Amino acid sequence: MISHKERLAKGIVTGCASVAIFAICSITIYMILKGVPALFKVGPLELLFGTVWRPTGSNPSYGILYIILSSLLATLCSVGIGVPIGVMSAVFLTEIANKKLASIVSPAVELLAAIPSVIYGLLGMMVLNPVLFKLEKWIFSGSSTHQFTGGANMLAAIIVLAIMILPTVINMSVSAIRAVPSSLKQASLALGATKMQTIFKAILPAAKSGIVAGIVLGIGRAIGEAMAINMVSGGSVNIPLPFNSVRFLTTQLVSEMSYSQGLHREVLFTVGLVLYIFIMIINFVLLKVKKKGELHA
């Protein structure tokens, strides 16, 4: 017999799960209803593959290809930088550092996660941008065609994003590594493997599922970040090159939603829909990889 308490607990859990499902379905439906009409008014090819964004001109143009590419490339580059550093930091904290050192570094990582996005943007704008501007002037000193950005460019955005995803990747990787049974490590060492061989050949593969979950969350933060990136990237629609001022899908919404109207506003909802679809696709692919890793584990 199922007790009344168990039935109540089951009802509460089911209700909470239903709220989550309802929320995601509602968001999806709303984004489709608001984002699809402009896609057909402007034309899918012009909107998704056009390179000129001039919504307030006498002859408006709504091409977001450069914006899409900037978002994707910056996310991939920041993840390519942040994930290896984050995973290696987690290995250091769990397998190499002594308890005293780990007790100092771990709170610092948690504090890094608590820093608001605007602080990252402020530090990037005040510290990183001037350094990159000096580098930019040195690299393009003899160029007559380069448009100087003052250091507010795609490279600055990539560095800031890489730093911002570190705490997520580190904390998730630390939890995953600590969840690996100690017997696995002991068996590897007993078979004659060195400490480093044990870490990279036994522990990390066993913790792959949790590490991938951290990467998923890190990518979600990177591709969805707006405030910090808006402060350090320059905000111009350009080809996504390291020393070009660029604009991302998120910063596009932040920059123009407040004053947009008519078709311009509808197109911004389409930009939001594109961002939403990208996040869903990336999460779906990585979760499939995670599930595949769990099956092989």
N, C-alpha and C positions, 0 to 999 in steps of 0.2 A: 504493500500500500504506500502511495506517495503522500507524504504529510502536507499539511496546509502551508508550512514554511517553505518547503521545496517547490510547491506550486507557485507561491508568491515570488520566490527567487527566480524561477523559470520565466514567469510573466514579466518581471522587471527586466531581465536580461534580454528577452525577446523584444520588449518594447524599445529598449535602447538600440538594439540592432536595427529595428524597423525605422527608428528616427534617422539613423545613419544612412540607411538605404534610401529613405525618402528624400533626405537632403541632397545626396549625390544625383538622384534622378531629377529632382526639381532644378538643380543647377544646370544639368545637362540640357533639359528641355528648354529652360529659359535662354541659355546661350545659343541654342539652335534657332529658336524663334526670333531672337534679336539679331543674330549674326548672319543668317542665311539670306535674307532679302537683299542686303547691299551687295552680296556676292553676285547676284544675278543682275542687279541694276548696273553695276560697273562692268561686270564680266569677269569670270574666273581667271582667264588668261591675263587680262590687264591688271587685275588686282594682285594675283599671286606671283606673276612673273614680270610685272612692270618695275622699272628701276627709278621712276621719278615720283616723288611725293610732293605734290603741290595742291593741297585741298582748297586753298583760299584764292588761287589764281583766277584770272579771267577765263582760262581754259583749264578747269581742275583736272588733276591727275592723282591717282590713288595707288601707285605701284608700291608694294611692300616687300619686294624680293630682297633688297639689301638689308631691310630690317630683320627679315626671317633669318638670312644667312648670318648676320651679326649675332643674333641670339644663339643660334646653334653652334657657331664656331667658338664663341666666347665660353659657352657652357662646356663644350668638349675640351677646350684648352684648360679651363679652370679645373675641371675634373681630372684631366690628365696630370696636372700639377699637384692638386690637393689630395687625391686618393693615395698615390704612393707615399707621400709625406705622412698622411694620416695613418695609414696601415703600419708603416715603419715606426711611427711614434707609439702606436698601440703595442707593437712587439717590444719596443724598448721598455714601456711601462710595465708590461706583464711578465716578460721573460728575462730582461737584462738588468734593469735598474734595481738597486736595493730598496728595501721598504722605506727607508728614510727619504731617499730622493724621490721615489714614486709618490710619497705622501705630500711632497711639495709641488710636483709637476701636475698631478691629477687635479687639485683644486684650481690651478692656473688654467687648465684646459676647460674646466667647467665655467670659470669666470669668463673665458673667451666666448663661450656660447651665450652668456647672459648679456653681452654688450649689444646695445641696440644698433640696428642697421645704419641709422643716421650718423652714429659715431664713427663707424667704419668709413662712411662716405666723407665725413669731415676730416678724418685723419688722412684719407687718400687724397683729398683735395689740397690740404695744407702741407703734407709731407711728400707724398708720392708724386703728385703732378709736377711740382717744381724740379724734382730729380729727373723725371722722364723728359721734361722740357729741355733740360741741359743736354741730355742724350740725343734728343730729337734735333737740336740745333747743331750738334757735332756731326751727326750722320748726314743731315741734309744741308750742310753749310754751303755747298756749291750749287744747290738746286734752285732753279728759277721758277719751277712749277709747283713745288710742294707747298701746300697750305698748312702753315704752322698752327698747332692746336693748343699751345701753352701747356702741353703735358696731359691735357684732358683727352684721352684717346682710348682705343680698344685695348691696348696693352695694360693701361691702368685698370680698366674694368676687369680684365682677366686676373690680374694679381689680387685685386680686392676680393673677387669672388672666390679665388682659391683659398685665401685666408679665411673667408667666412664659412666655407664648408668644412674646414679642418675639425672643429669641435664635434660636429655631428659624426663624421667618419671615425674620428679617434674613439669617441665614447661607445659607438656601436661595435667597433672592432675589438675594443678592450672587453666588452661584455661577451662577445662571441668567442674570443680566445680563452677567457676564463671559464667558459662553459665546456670546453673540451676536456674530456676525462683525463685525469692525471696518469691513468694506466697507459694511455696511448703514448704519452711522452716517455714514461718509464720503459715501455716495451721498445721504443725506438732507440733509446740510449743503451738498453741492454743488448741490442743487436749490433752495437758498435758504431752507431751513427754519432757524429759530433753534435754539439749543441745547435749550431747553425743549420746543419742538415735536418735535425729534428724539427726546428722551427719552420723551415721552408718546405720540407717534404712531408711532414706529418701534421703539425699543429695548424698551420694556415689552411691547408686543404680541408681539414676537418671543420674549421671555422668559417668556411667559405660562405655558407648560407647567411650567417649574421653579418658578415662583411658586405655582402651584396646588398643586404637591407640598408646598411649605412650609406652605401653608394647611391641607392635609390633616393633616400632622404636628402643626401647632399645635392644630387642633381635637381631635385624638386626645389630646394632653396636657391640654387644657382640660377635656374631658368625663370624662377618666379620673383627674384629680387628686383626691386624698382628704385627705392630711395637712394641707396648707396651708389648704385650704378648711374643714376641720373646726375649725381654730383661729380663723378669722375670721368665719364665717357665722352663729354662734349655735347652730345645731343643732336648731331647733324646726321642726315641720311646720306651715307657714303658707302663705297665699297669697303667691306670689312677687312682692312689691312691694319697691322699693328699700330702705326702712327697716324691713323685717320680718326677723326672725330666721328663717332658712330651713334646710332640709336637702336635700342632693343625693343622687342614687342611690349615689354612691361613699361619701359620709359615712354614709349609712344602713347600709351593710355594715360599715364600720369601727366605728360606734358600738354596734351591737347583736349582731354575730355572736358575740362572746366569751361572752355569757351566754344566748343564745337556745337554745330547745329545742323539740322537737315541731313543730307546725304553724308556729310562729313562725320557726323555723330554715328550714323548707321555703320559706316565703314570701320569706325573705331570698335564697335561691337563685333564686327567681323574679325578684326585684329585680335580681340579677346578670345573669340572662338578658335582661331588658329593656334593661339597660345595654349588654350585648354586642350585641344586635340594633341598638340605636341607633347604636353605633359602626360596625357593618358597613354600615348603610344610608347613613350620612353619607360614609364612605369610598368606597362604591360610586358614589354620586352625583357626588362631587368627582372621582373617577378617570375617570368618563365625561366630565365637563366637560374634564378634562385631555386625554383622548384626542381629543375633538372639536376641541380647540384645536390639537393636533399635526396633525390631518388638514387643518385650514384653513391651517396655517402654510406 
